[in-house]
Amino acid sequence: MKLFDAHTHLNTDPLVQDREWYLKAFVDAWGAWLVNSGADEQYNLKGIEIAKLSQHSFPSLIVKSTLGLHPQECVEGVVTAQNIPEKITWLKNLYLNNKEHIVAIGECGIDLHYPHWLETLDVQKQLFIEHCKLARELNLPLVIHSRDAFAETFEILNDYTDLVIYFHCRGYGVKEFEILNSKCKKLYVGFCGNVTYKNADNLRETLKIVPLSQLLLETDAPYLAPQVIRGETNHPANVVYIYNFVAEYLSINPTLLSDQIEHNFLSVYAL
């Protein structure tokens, strides 16, 4: 059974220092492809670096990256209303110089999980819009991070429903999925370790109704380790726990699930 980690962060602490070990662990677990997601300047640069190095160190493994700026960059003042054009131009040039390693724009979106983050909503919206425009310009899929901000996210996304959209680390319920699915031309939804948590009934209800043809599995490592290893540092090889959980929960043959995830992974990233 081949494994595909559709969204991970070997390009950040604490994983990046031992990335060779984590890549080997993923290969040993029958890992076939993984995508490191961009979130800030270093994430983006390290993601490309890992993709390049893995070609030589692990020829049986395909490693790609995405380019994006997380909404937290607005909260921390790294991205401002004034420098957004400069930041987006930097992302575009980074893509043009590393096309073979880049498969999507993101992660990007709106995050209002903490009350004080609402103060940066206008800048977050502006940054998200520019990511959408860039994805359209470069004809790349868009990887979305949205937390406690579905209405704000969808308000913008409603103008970009022609894009291939990957809603990573699904954090909303059935109603929100139905709204997205009725509007987006090509939508994929990613589930990670939190779908296994005891209090995640809302996520599991959504998992039940997402068509298998739109399902992706991811670790979002080093975050959100699956329940069976919760408290440990998460890494790509742990996606096997999510595969096993989803197969059992949906009563699907694990091999059939693996084949479908492979098809979806290659489709969303146009590989």
Buried (B, 14 or more C-beta within 10 A) or exposed (E): BBBBBBBBBBBBEEBBEBBBEBBBBBBEBEBBBBBBBBBBBEBBBBBBBBBBBBEEBBEEBBBBBBBBBBBBBBBEEBBBEEEBEEBBEBBBEBBEEBEEBBBBBBBBBBBBEEEEBBEBBEBBBBBBBBBBBBBBEBEBBBBBBBBBBBEBBBEBBEEBBEBBBBBBBBBBBBEBBEBBBEEBEBBBBBBBBBBBBEEBEBBBEBBEEBEBEBBBBBBBBBBBBBBEBBEEBBBBBBBBBBBBBBBEEBEBEBEEBBEBBBEBBEBBBEE
